[in-house]
Amino acid sequence: MEPRSEVQQHEASLGDGVRGILAPVRFGRALQVVLIALIVVSAIRYLLRHGEGENAVPVLAGAAALAVAAVLQGLVPRRGAWPATWALVVCVLWAALTLVAPSFGWCAVPLAFAVLQILPFWPATAAITAMTAVVIIAELRLSALFDPTLVAGPIGIAFATIVAYRALDREARARQQLLDELTATQADLSAAQHRAGALAERARLSREIHDSVGQDLSSINLLLQASEQGWERRPEAAREQVRAAAGTARSALDEVRRVVRDLAPGELEGAAGSLPAALARVVEEASGRGVDVQFRSHGTAAEVPLPVASAIIRTVRGALANVAEHARASRAVVSLTAQPDELRLDIRDDGVGFDARPAAMSARAAQRRTAGRGQGIPGMAERISQLGGALQVESAPGEGTTLSLVFPLARDGSGSDPREQDGSAPDAQDGSAPDGQGESR
């Protein structure tokens, strides 16, 4: 938001009629009371000094009109030219009264403040200058000899008042400008946080869909292709593959619902929802895809935070789906090792492997993005890194592939809360991870 100039601020305030340099100062009722009190006191003084002379009726009528105008100030509309019109009428009435009865000159003090509240700086300066001249003329009429203090005094007071409140006006506008900029900055920050949250949610959904639903759909495609090829020669096996594809489709539908609701994978539900049991079920499902997959568990895995367990489950599912689809492997092993200070998961296969050097993986990741493919291992690495863990990849052409997930454990043996991470966990996206197991080889 760009700072508003003084002219723009004045123009913006024309709509409600509050344009004076003292407009933000809320003491209009006190000024009104003081002005009315001075009008009454000045009228009484005139009667005490001059009695019921020929000018008494016009003076009292003028004082009554000025008092009524002061009372009606609160009823004057605050929009358009009404406030300025009120100020003009009151100043004219006061000037006429002061020239006839100089005692009304004291009313210039609250009236000057009212003018400063209503009019912009230069019109208010002109009005106060005219009022000062009226006071000087009225006072000189009462003096038998010329008294320079009657001229210098009102001028000095008027000048000091205008300069002081001009400084206050600039200070108030500078403060308002800072508040406007702060408000705009807060709005920009809120919008940026909203955008960041939306991008994070999109990234989460992208990872979860790729590593769960996407892999299920890939398995369904492979099963249907196999059943189509063997439908004539091996009808029973083909029907079994179709039934397996239907079961995978149901699982994918359930997973979509869980991802949308940000729930844990289905393997973690139920009484047997411990991490080793859930991994055993994932491995059992993957064994029906033409690869001999074994699961091994070492040590006792204590209570693992649900986000960490969910990330491990989805990573294993995605990795085994890549092994079945791309690695051309005959055997894979999933090992879960619980140590006092960390939880480690290794996924090894005897497939064709790939070039795991950073330059080759970066080039493969660029090709994958150009082809519009899923996130693959970079998505896995990002998910694990956000939870305070690390993903390591070891592979070479013809030597198979090993994925290693490492999560630190708290001293009590439970998985560390990702919200307690200090950001020192290794970043698995710095070029040390390929862009997809098997397919990225």
Salt bridges, closest charged atoms under 4 A:
GLU6 OE2 - ARG166 NH2 3.18
ASP169 OD2 - ARG166 NH1 3.35
ASP169 OD1 - ARG173 NE 2.97
GLU171 OE2 - ARG175 NH2 3.72
ASP180 OD2 - ARG4 NH2 3.32
GLU201 OE2 - ARG204 NH2 2.60
GLU208 OE1 - ARG314 NE 3.00
GLU208 OE2 - ARG383 NE 3.23
ASP211 OD1 - HIS210 ND1 2.81
ASP211 OD2 - ARG383 NH2 2.81
ASP216 OD2 - ARG317 NH2 2.90
GLU236 OE2 - ARG239 NH1 3.38
GLU240 OE1 - ARG243 NH2 2.85
ASP254 OD1 - ARG257 NH1 3.80
GLU255 OE2 - ARG314 NH2 3.05
GLU255 OE1 - ARG317 NH1 3.45
ASP262 OD1 - ARG204 NH1 3.16
GLU267 OE2 - ARG317 NH1 3.86
GLU269 OE2 - ARG258 NE 3.24
GLU325 OE1 - HIS326 NE2 3.61
ASP346 OD1 - ARG344 NE 3.32
ASP346 OD2 - ARG348 NH2 3.60
ASP349 OD2 - ARG441 NH2 3.34
ASP355 OD2 - ARG357 NH2 2.84
GLU382 OE2 - ARG207 NH1 3.35
ASP417 OD2 - ARG419 NH2 2.97
GLU439 OE1 - HIS326 NE2 3.32
GLU439 OE1 - ARG368 NH1 3.36
GLU439 OE2 - ARG373 NH1 2.20
